[in-house]
Amino acid sequence: MTLTKTANRYILLCAGVIMVLFSVVGKFGAVLATIPDPALGGALAVIYGMLVSLGLSTLQYVNLNSPRNLLILGLAFFVGILVPEWIDRYPDVINTGSKEADSVLKVALGTPMFLGGVIAIILDNTTRGSRKDRGIDAWQVRACQNEVTSGMDDNSNSTTYDWSWTTALYQYLPCCSQLPFMPAYDKHIGGTVENANIPMIIFSHSD
C-alpha cells in the first residue's frame, strides 16, 4: 500500500486471483517466461530495493544511537544472512530423522527475512530497554495524531475498508474482535473501527 498507493481490497483480490492463475495455469506461466532476463532483473532490482527501503523505514522512530538497538539490528541482519547461506551450502547438516521436520526447518532457517525478523522480535522483547529507545512513545504519538487528523476530516469514514462479513462474524463469535489482527467492533455504529486494534509490543521493559 505504501509503495503503490492502492488500498482497495477488490484490486488486491484481483491481483491474488491473477497470481493463482499464473501459478496453476501453464499458459500464463509461459507468458512470464518470455520476459527477457535483463528486463526481469532490472524490475526485480527496483522492487527488492524498494522493499528493503520500506522495511528500514520502520526504524525511523527507533534510537539508533542506543547500543542495545544496534546490537539487535546487527544480529538480526547477520544471522538472517549467514544462516540461510550456511543451509544452502550444507543442506544435509539438518537431519532430525523426519523428512517433514527437515523440510520445515530448512525453509524456516533458509528464509532470510523470516529468520532475521524472528531474531529481532525475540531480542527486542526480551532485552531490557526504555520505551523511548524502542520507539514506542514516538510511534504512539504519531498514531494518535493520525486519529485526530482523520477525525477532523468530514469526508473520512471509518467503515470504508470494512470487510462485508466482519459484522456478522462478530455477532456470532464476539471473541474474534479481540484478535490483534482483526478490527474492533463498535456497537454504536454497527461496524468495525479503523485503527481500533493498534498492534502493541507485548513486553514493555523499562530501564
PyMOL commands that set and color helices and strands:
alter all, ss='L'
color gray80, all
select helices_A, chain A and resi 9-24+26-33+37-57+67-89+91-93+99-109+112-126+131-134+136-152+166-172+174-178
alter helices_A, ss='H'
color red, helices_A
select strands_A, chain A and resi 184-186+191-193
alter strands_A, ss='S'
color yellow, strands_A
deselect
rebuild
show_as cartoon
